[in-house]
Amino acid sequence: MDELGTSQIGFWSPYLDPNRSTSVAVGVASISVCDTRSLQTPRQVLVFRNISPNAVDIISLNFGQPAAANVGVILRQYDTYTEVVDAKFSPYQGSINAICATANGVLAILER
C-alpha cells in the first residue's frame, strides 16, 4: 500500500470508508483478494461471485491462508458466496485469498 492508501486489490484510506465493489483477475497462483479489516471498520457484508468467462474457470477461496485449487470455498462459474452480519453471526474479518483452476478467472467482490 502506498502513501495514498492504494493497493493492487482496491482503494483504502484511513480517512475514507473502506467499502468496495470491484472485480479482480484470479490466476493459477494464490493472491490476496481482501485484506484484514480492523475493529474500527469491521465487515458487515461480504459477497464473492465467480464471473469468469468459462465454465472451467473454477475459483477457490481460503480464509487466512494461501488458497489452493479445489480447497475451501469453491466457486464454479456464476456461483456466489455470501456472509452477512446478523444476531448470531459476523463475517470473517481476516485476509482472504483466491486461486483459479485456469489463468482466466474473474472474481466479483462486494465488501461493506
LINBELMO-V211973 format. One record per residue. N is the residue number from 0. SS is DSSP state (H for helix, E for strand, C for the rest). Layout:
{{N:SS} {N:SS}}
//
This chain:
{{0:C} {1:C} {2:C} {3:C} {4:C} {5:E} {6:E} {7:C} {8:C} {9:E} {10:E} {11:C} {12:C} {13:C} {14:C} {15:C} {16:C} {17:C} {18:C} {19:E} {20:E} {21:E} {22:E} {23:E} {24:E} {25:E} {26:C} {27:C} {28:C} {29:C} {30:E} {31:E} {32:E} {33:E} {34:C} {35:C} {36:C} {37:C} {38:H} {39:H} {40:H} {41:C} {42:C} {43:C} {44:E} {45:E} {46:E} {47:E} {48:E} {49:E} {50:C} {51:C} {52:C} {53:C} {54:C} {55:C} {56:C} {57:C} {58:E} {59:E} {60:E} {61:E} {62:E} {63:C} {64:C} {65:C} {66:C} {67:C} {68:C} {69:C} {70:C} {71:C} {72:E} {73:E} {74:E} {75:C} {76:C} {77:C} {78:C} {79:E} {80:E} {81:E} {82:E} {83:E} {84:C} {85:E} {86:C} {87:C} {88:E} {89:C} {90:C} {91:C} {92:C} {93:C} {94:C} {95:E} {96:E} {97:E} {98:E} {99:E} {100:C} {101:C} {102:C} {103:C} {104:E} {105:E} {106:E} {107:E} {108:E} {109:E} {110:E} {111:C}}
//
